[in-house]
Structure formats: C-alpha cells, structure tokens
C-alpha cells in the first residue's frame, strides 16, 4: 500500500506545483504522469536492493530465469518512468507500461495467494491489488494520451 501513498502524495504535490505556476504540471493529467513516473522509480528501486529476494519468490515457477526477469522488470519500470516524461516516447511508453502492469499482475496474484512477505509486509490481498492494478493501467493510458 506504500506504493499508493507514493503515487497519491506525488500526484497532489506535483499538482500543487502546477497550481503555483509550474507549467509542466499545469493539469491533473500532466501531474499524474509525473506522479506515475515517481512511483515507477520507487517500485523499480526494489529490483536492485535486497528486496529483490522477496520479489524472486513472486515469480511463478514456470517463468524461466527469474533473476533476469526481476532485473529486466526493474529496468523496464525505469525506462517507462523516463519514457512517459518525454514527448517523443510518451505514447509508446504508456502502451508498454500498460502491458508491463498486466504481465506483472501474475506475480502479484502468486504473492497474494501464497501470503508472501515483500520487504517485511504481507503482499497486498487480491481484493485490493486488482483495483490498484487497474488504477496503474488506467493512469499509464490516460496520462500518456493527448
């Protein structure tokens, strides 16, 4: 749930900056895109710290090279965080993030069903995780469309 706090605190902070004249954050859509980017940097960081051992447990057994998958999903989150901020790559990055969020949901299902701990906290129950995932997908789509 910390991820939601990061997203919404960043969104409100960026929107406040927009209200005070920072043009790049002048709309809810613009500030939402920046908040999603901040959230992605936050979540990607776990892929490169000792939390990655918890993330490895989330990878379904049928997925080959789980270590590489954890590394690559972290890289893809960082690429998406940058890609949605750049006008030239925004649209494609938004689509790619939607696909990434859908693909990673499989790991979230496994974590919830098995009651795994991530960074010392219980995995988010599916009844909450599904709406969160829908929110992330929607925000990636909405904030990157013209």
N, C-alpha and C positions, 0 to 999 in steps of 0.2 A: 504494500500500500504506500510505501515511501515514494514509489515511482509516481503515483498520482499526486502526492504532495509536491514533488519537484515540478511536475507538469503545471499544476494549477497556480502555485506560487510564482513560477517563472512567467506564466501567461499573464497574471494580474500585474506583476512587476513590469513586464515589457509593455503592457497596455497603458500603465500609468506613465511610463516614459514617453509613449506616443502622445498621451494627453498633454504632456508638458512640452510638446513641440518636436520630439524626435521623429522626423518624417518617416523613417523606415519602419516604424511601429505605429503608424497612424490609424490602423484599423485592427479589428479583432482578428481578421484573417492573417494579417502580417505578424501581429504579436503572437498568434497561435503557432505560426510556422517557426518563429524563433524559440518559442517555448518547447515545441516538439524537438527541435534541434538540441536544446539544452538537456531535455530528458534523455535523448539518444546518447549524448556524450556521457551522461551519468550512468545509463544502463550498460553502455559499451565498456566503461572502465572496469566493471566486474569481470569481464572476459580476460583481463590481463593482470588480475590480482589473485590472491589466494582463494577468493570466492569462486574462481573458475573450477575448483574441485567440486563444489556444490553443483555448479552448472553441468559438469560432466555427468552427474547422476541423473540429470533430467533428460539426457539424450536417450531416446529409445534404443534398445539393443539391436534392432535391425538396421540402424544407421551406421554405415562404415566410418572409420576414422573419427571417432567422437572428439578427440583432442583437436584435430584440424577443423572440425565443424564449429567448436567453441571459438577458436581463434578467428575463423572466417566470419562468423556471425558478428563478432565484435568489430571486425574491420568493416563489414557491410553497414553496421549501425553508424560507425563514424563517417563512412562515405555518404550515407544517407543524410546525416546531420549537416554535412557540408553541402551536399548536392541540392538540398531543398532551399538553401540560402542563396544559391547562385541562379540568377535569372535564366542563364543558358541551359542549365541542367534540371531546373526545378520540376518540370512536368514529369520527366522520365524518372527522376529520383522519387517523386511521390508515388508513382506506379510501382516502382521497385520496392519501396518501403511497405506498401500495401501487401505485396506478395511475400515479403520477408516476415511481416507480422502474422500472416496466415500460416506460413511454414513453421514459424517458431511456436505457434499455439499448440502444436503436437507435444512439444516438450513441457509446456505449461499443464497440459492435461495429465501427462505422466506424473509430474511433480505433485499435482493436487491429489490424484488417485492414490499415490503411494505415500502421501503425507511427508514428503521430503522437506528438509530444512534448507533454506537458502540464506546464507550469511547469518545463521543463528535464529532465523524466524521461520515459522511454518509457511509453506507455499500457500499462495492465495487460493482459497476454495473456488471451484469452478463456477459456482453461482455468482461470484464476484468477478472472476477472471474473464469470463465470456463478455460481459458488458465492457470491461476495461479494454479487451482486445478490439471489440467493435469500435470503441472510442478512438483508439490509436489508429485504426484503419481509416475511420471517417476523417480524423484530423489530418492524416497524411494526404488523403484525397482532397478534402475541402481546401486546405491551406495552400495547396500547390496548383490549383486550377485558377484560371484568370477570371 
